[in-house]
């Protein structure tokens, strides 16, 4: 993680009043969902 990445996550955490770990977890989930979306046609994935 670069210093600028840490600063960006810290700013997001402060803006939304959440812990840094929440920001990091959400960032990871976004990447995972993006990878799923890239490899699977959208009609085949349904979130409830």
Contact map, one row per residue, 1 for C-alpha under 8 A:
111011000000000000000000000000000000000000000000
111111000000000000000000000000000000000000000000
111111100000000000000000000000000000000000000000
011111110000000000000000000000000000000000000000
111111111000000000000000000000000000000000000000
111111111100000000000000000000000000000000000000
001111111110000000000000000000000000000000000000
000111111111000000000000000000000000000000000000
000011111111100000010011000000000000000000000000
000001111111110000010000000000000000000000000000
000000111111111000000000000000000000000000000000
000000011111111100000010000000000000000000000000
000000001111111111110110000000000000000000000000
000000000111111111000000000000000000000000000000
000000000011111110000000000000000000000000000000
000000000001111111000000000000000000000000000000
000000000000111111100000000000000000000000000000
000000000000110111110110000000000000000000000000
000000000000100011111110000000000000000000000000
000000001100100001111111000000000000000000000000
000000000000000000111111100000000000000000000000
000000000000100001111111110000000000000000000000
000000001001100001111111111000000000000000000000
000000001000000000011111111100000000000000000000
000000000000000000001111111110000000000000000000
000000000000000000000111111111000000000000000000
000000000000000000000011111111100000000000000000
000000000000000000000001111111110000000000000000
000000000000000000000000111111111000000000000000
000000000000000000000000011111111100000000000000
000000000000000000000000001111111110000000000000
000000000000000000000000000111111111000000000000
000000000000000000000000000011111111100000000000
000000000000000000000000000001111111110000000000
000000000000000000000000000000111111111000000000
000000000000000000000000000000011111111100000000
000000000000000000000000000000001111111111000000
000000000000000000000000000000000111111110000000
000000000000000000000000000000000011111110000000
000000000000000000000000000000000001111111011000
000000000000000000000000000000000000111111111000
000000000000000000000000000000000000100111111000
000000000000000000000000000000000000000011111100
000000000000000000000000000000000000000111111100
000000000000000000000000000000000000000111111110
000000000000000000000000000000000000000000111111
000000000000000000000000000000000000000000001111
000000000000000000000000000000000000000000000111
